[in-house]
Amino acid sequence: MQPPTFRDVLAARKRIGPYLKPTPLHRYATLDELLGTPAWVKHENYQPVGAFKVRGGVNLIASLNDAEKRRGVITASTGNHGQSIAFAGRLFGVTARICVPQGANPGKLAAIRGMGAEIIEHGERFDDAARNAQRLAQENGYRFIHSANEPLLIAGVATQALEMFEDQPDIDTVFVPVGLGSGASGTCLVAKAIDRGIRVIGVQAAASPAVHDSWRDGKVQMRPNRTFAEGLSTGQAAQMTLDILMRDLDDFQLVEEDEIRRGMLWWLERCHTLAESAAGAVLAAAYKLRHSLRGRRIGLILSGGNTSLTHLKEALASG
């Protein structure tokens, strides 16, 4: 498969337009005060599944041929990607099977079941669930959907950045969370097509730094995967998204677990909005770099709001 281009992003917007409305871009005085510079928030927590990944799911499932739709699809997820495939599967009448690690976010699992997808629990981490999904796809002929090495997924989620720049063309720096990097690589595709001078900064958990270290070292790396943040949880980088990040990502920040929780709390305090841990990492990284951001106009991808009650209580306790 060839990596997506900006043309693919434009095609994705046209494809998903009948099913997904653009999400809001808001600015908050208390957030500007925290960061010391103008900041706009892309509210992907307003999506029908509560997270940005639904854009990629709809774009991909809508593009399947008839034979693939009849066979059904299978994928692995810690929650948001699985919800996106389940949502799109129900939308287009395609059977979806979602492999998850044991102990996955119960709220996200309930949402996946509610959309009619089958949940298959296996292993302790995302990487275990992904290997199980690949095995079942080979054994049963399902269309396997990798959560990152899929051009249609990347092009679909990239439409969040396209909307953001259309609403506020003056943004010159974007912070985006990185799990396997579909959202970050999609943001890079759009930003660099508009202006090579726009800075894109990826954010990952220091407790699960596989993609960060792969970007730094120039090749796919495996690392311990210990973060509580499901949207940032991965132990090995994916080649397609890594290639895009290595070409176009300007900076890559790691944040600690307590910083992520504090970021989640700030979203509640400063913007009165519910943010999951991956979005907490974005705000934590922007705060960390606040002195170097003075005079810049930043965009923050609030990737989703699907936090668990346990994680929310931990974030509140951290305050």
Secondary structure by P-SEA (a helix, b strand, c coil): cccccaaaaaaaaaaacccccbbbbbbbaaaaaaaccbbbbbccccccccccaaaaaaaaaaaccaaaaaaccccccccaaaaaaaaaaaaabbbbbbbbcccccaaaaaaaaaabbbbbbbcccaaaaaaaaaaaaaacccccccccccaaaaaaaaaaaaaaaaacccccbbbbbbcccaaaaaaaaaaaaacccbbbbbbbbccccaaaaaaaaccccccccccccccccccccccaaaaaaaacccbbbbbcaaaaaaaaaaaaaaccccccaaaaaaaaaaaaaccccccbbbbbccccccccaaaaaaaaaac
